[in-house]
């Protein structure tokens, strides 16, 4: 087949800068002619299409159906951004936009079968990502079914489509601006006849454009507004000055609404009016509000008088001020006093004067909002008394945002302010001690930490607990406890004068000192603790006023309020457990002790939750023949990993009232169950000793809870022996402890004093409390040599117990020599590894049977 036209180089440059551009219609017409000629052309050699298309500034591509380029001009290469060599064999999908590809291929295949030329639009995508929108004319060379090549003529219509899009957007913008605008635009000729009006006019009034043009618009006005409106319009037409007038317009929905009409003329170079341009604005809501304001003004004045409000009225149009008589009375001024800003300013306290001055200046400048409020203090002109005044004002504006009037009401809120102050004080302070409460104290602490951080300074926080407050409440009464707290709060505040002191709740107080050196803070707190120890007299009873304190320093021990409170709390706990009545300063190792305690408490809770507590029983024997006469119930717990564990991992729980009580109740339930089982089997286990921690004696219902369980299980009280340590005899609760022990003793429960000689109890406690058994601590039994002195102590304890009619039990016996010594010196009973370790309840029966068979 012959080539279509001359070689590529002869088709012209196709350079848009050198070719004569065709307008879209001419280019499309040329492409149509080419398409027609190409559709009927069968390869005639003398058809010089290249020469024609090279001048047309359109793209031309001639290639066979396998994609080989026969001819292409530079303009087509420019449209697709590729050279002739790059186009060779390149499928149309490489340069047709993906969104246009399916449609283009479908049309191509449909027309190819019929060898029928067609026209389409598609985007040519260049390798750099840009694209050109083209009108493409395709002609096929050959008959239907025998097409061997095609000719594509591409006309760039990108700029044309963009121009059309902008025109549509501009028209839409204009339509929305006109149709959706709140105002109605209109124009008139130099004589005042309406020649254009916005479409909203017909929506509002129902008058068509034909009915409105000229002077037809007047028919929409309320009858009484026609004459003044036309008069003003004639003056404006005659003088050429802008017009601004208000009138009522009949609405399509019925009734009338107020509108504001404004217009200004446009002049030619000779000063003649060419056209009037105006707007019509619906102001009915504003007019109604103004009318309502005028109607209610008198009612407002009457209501203000009844409510005791003072009124300051400014007529900005006439620059006239008026004060109501009530307002003058508030200020302590005579009724004939002139209303001036200077007079008002002279009565405002200097610290608040700037508030009123700023308000006056803002009103003058038109900068204030339509509603404004300000609270300030004045001194009455007659008495000089300071009063709080709440002022509320309204700006009323005329058309054009011009200030017309300012109305201010003034109310004396001194009593309200005083009440609010009392409420705020109550919300931030403890009612009993009148010190800052926890929330307010924490706020003050956080502010002080921020100041210290900014100044690179130090701050010391102290937490304090009043010792034995619960015992005072329980034994004497809460009124006595309250009196103790009040006295301590007063003494602490006086001792730490200048520091912030607060009550965090219960018996817990706090203070922080903003001092340069920690030693200074420690000294001041220690002195305050010492000075607060004077007893407090309450209804003839002297109450001890002791407290324990823990301190932490910013930033060494914490950089936030929470961190500092935690550190001080750790120090306080350390002091309560080891150094009551003194100040303990935080040290890092204290945190480890607290963590160990927390871990123990967590383990104790887990043991209770898993019901893993169980008693083990160590035999107590008669030293003369090693006959078992009883057992001591010892706490054990079952660990899923390590098996049976001792009480050491739970020791902190015995100081916790709640956990100690729960553990004791669980142990007592187990012991009662075991005793009931042994009784049912006919076993004589003697007495079983049960240990009670000091924390359990803080429960007033200890006796009742204990005895209820014995009765429920049918256990004789004589089978139980309570072991207590000397610490329960000490402190303010000793009298209550004595009462509880006496109650147990009367029921037949024996009382044993454990670890005798290691505590701080005096010998008088042996007579003051119902003690039946003294247990010699294992530390004295371990070394009974003459050189140790323990033998003398043991001899003395045995002799003392014999004189007082008490039994003696020696603990920790591990050798025959120890047993022989004790028996020889009059000790009747003993227990220790020599006679048997603590065993489970199931092993007690075997132990008893084995011992009896051996002894029988």
Secondary structure, 3 states (H helix, E strand, C coil): CCCCCCCHHHHCCCCCCCCCCCCHHHHHHHHHHHHHHHHHCCCCCCCCHHHHHHCCCCEEEEEECCCCEEEECHHHHHHHCCCHHHHCCCCHHHCECHHHHHHHHHHHHHHHHHCCCEEEEEEEECCCCCEEEEEEEEEEECCCCCCCEEEEEEEECHHHHHHHHHHHHHHHHHHHHHHHCCCEEEEECCCCCEEEECCHHHHHHCCCHHHHCECHHHHHECHHHHHHHHHHHHHHHHHCCCEEEEEEEECCCCCEEEEEEEEEEEECCCCCEEEEEEEEEECHHHHHHHHHHHHHHHHHHHHHHHHCCEEEEEECCCCEEEECHHHHHHHCCCCCCCCCHHHHHHHECCCCHHHHHHHHHHHHHCCCCCEEEEEEEEECCCCCCEEEEEEEEEEEEECCCEEEEEEEEEEECHHHHHHHHHHHHHHHECCCCCCECHHHHHHHHHHHHHHHHHHCCCEEEEEEEECCHHHHHHHCCHHHHHHHHHHHHHHHHHHCCCCEEEEEECCEEEEEECCCCHHHHHHHHHHHHHHCCCCEEECCEEECCCEEEEEEEECCCCCCHHHHHHHHHHHHHHHHHHCCCCEEECCHHHHHHHHHHHHHHHHHHHHHHCCCEEEEEEEEEECCCCEEEEEEEEEEEEECCCEEECHHHHHHHHHCHHHHHHHHHHHHHHHHHHHHHHHHCCCCCCEEEEECCHHHHHCCCHHHHHHHHHHHHCCCHHHEEEEECHHHHCCCCHHHHHHHHHHHHHCCCEEEEEEECCCCCCCHHHHHCCCCEEEECHHHHCCCCCCCCHHHHHHHHHHHHHHHCCEEEECCCCCHHHHHHHHHCCCCEECCCCCCCCECHHHHHHHHHHHHHHHC
